[in-house]
Amino acid sequence: GAVVSQHPSWVICKSGTSVKIECRSLDFQATTMFWYRQFPKQSLMLMATSNEGSKATYEQGVEKDKFLINHASLTLSTLTVTSAHPEDSSFYICSAPAGGTKETQYFGPGTRLLVL
Amino acid sequence: AQSVSQHNHHVILSEAASLELGCNYSYGGTVNLFWYVQYPGQHLQLLLKYFSGDPLVKGIKGFEAEFIKSKFSFNLRKPSVQWSDTAEYFCAVLRGNNDMRFGAGTRLTVKP
């Protein structure tokens, strides 16, 4: 099946720094990718839809300036957590639909962020 | 608020026991329904999905789910679980083009 990778798999940073997370579709092209956030023992919450060549679409309550998304190519989307604070510590997961069907999502392995 | 509800947070079963995980959603209109599984240390994988047609859907690894429209439910079942089924299970609802919402997940522990 299709593969989506994320890098890094985990990151620890100091409060106030920015962290970039990459999401790549390894064997298919994705004009759209999705970024989710998962708190412990909670559901995946959709943060934003990343669109190749255009602005991302953010869900209500997600700060655009806080979570910068760039979809520079058909295989890469990046999420940058700017001026990270401890409350941003979470598990961030990306997904991409493969085969042109929105219903078939392939998920990355996730990136665990810990902000000290 | 509209949501996807998974009733059980943690289910513990012995091998060979039957499994049923509940999932209810509160969205109206046409929806597509999914069950995903996340094995320890791995990414989410699709177990099965329902778009239309037969409301009883067969998935991988012996799992099945039944869509009951009148109950807004899409429960996951397996007649006989194995130790290797230990994982986190997520129900998800897709509305429209890209609006996918997940339940909180149910952790299944199967004792050998």
Interface residues (C-beta under 8 A of the other chain):
Chain A: V4 T32 F34 Y36 K41 Q42 S43 L44 M45 L46 T49 I93 S95 K102 E103 T104 Q105 F107 G108 P109 G110
Chain B: V4 H9 N32 F34 Y36 Q42 H43 L44 Q45 L46 K49 F51 F90 L94 N97 N98 D99 M100 R101 F102 G103 A104 G105
